[in-house]
Amino acid sequence: MAGKEGYPYPPRVSRDDVTYVHYKLLSSGIYIIEGVTNLDIALNTCRDGEGLFIFMPLKIRGAEGSPLRLVMLCEPKPG
């Protein structure tokens, strides 16, 4: 979240640097997904710590981004 207001960590880079990185990623066809939590817990339940993530964003006309629902599929650890 790069120091988003309301989060407990102060920004480590300037807003211009964040904007530049976002621009470079998006213009290269790379999606930016921020604020995902509990990935360590999810991956610890999967065999070999691997899972398939499926991101389902809301379609909002005219928007540059949206909330999304994240689903993970994996083969459970034996046990």
N, C-alpha and C positions, 0 to 999 in steps of 0.2 A: 504494500500500500504506500510505500515511499513517503512515510510521514504524513499520511492523510490526517487532516484535522480531526481531533477526537480520539485518536489512537495514542497509546501511551509512549510511543517512541518518536523522538523529534526527527525531522527530515535529515537525511545524511547527504543528500545532494540537492542542488538548486532545482527549482521548478523548471527552469529552462532545460536542464539536463534530462529531467524526466520526460518533458515534452519531446525532446529530440529522440530519445530512445524509443518512446511510443511511436513516433512518426516512422522511424527506421524499421521497426518490427512490423507495423501495420502495412507499410508500403511494400514490404517483402512478402506479404500474405501470411504473416504469423499472427495468430490471435493472442491477445493478452487476457489472461484469466487471473484475477487478483482476489485476495480475501478468502481463499479456500482454507478451511480448518480441518483438523483431525485426519489428515492424510496419513500420518504415521500410524495411527490406530487402525485405519482401514487397511493399509499395506501389511501390517503385522498379522492380520488374520488370513493373508493370502499365501499360498505355497510359493516359495522362492521370492517373496516380497514383490510380486508383479501383479498388475491388474490392468484391465482395459477400462479407461475412463471415457464416458460418453457425456458430452456437454450439450445441454438443450437450452439455448437462450430463448427468451421471449422475443417475438417479432414486434417491434415497435416502429411504426412508420415514421421516417424522418429522424430517427435516433441514431447516435453514433455508438451506442452501447446499450446493454440491458442486463437485468439480473438473469441468472441462469440456474437450472437445476443440474446438479452433477450426480451421475450414477456411475458406480464402479462394479465391474463384473470380474470375478476371479475364481480360481480353483482354491477351495479352502485348504488350510494346512491340515495334514492328517492328525488325528488325535482325539 
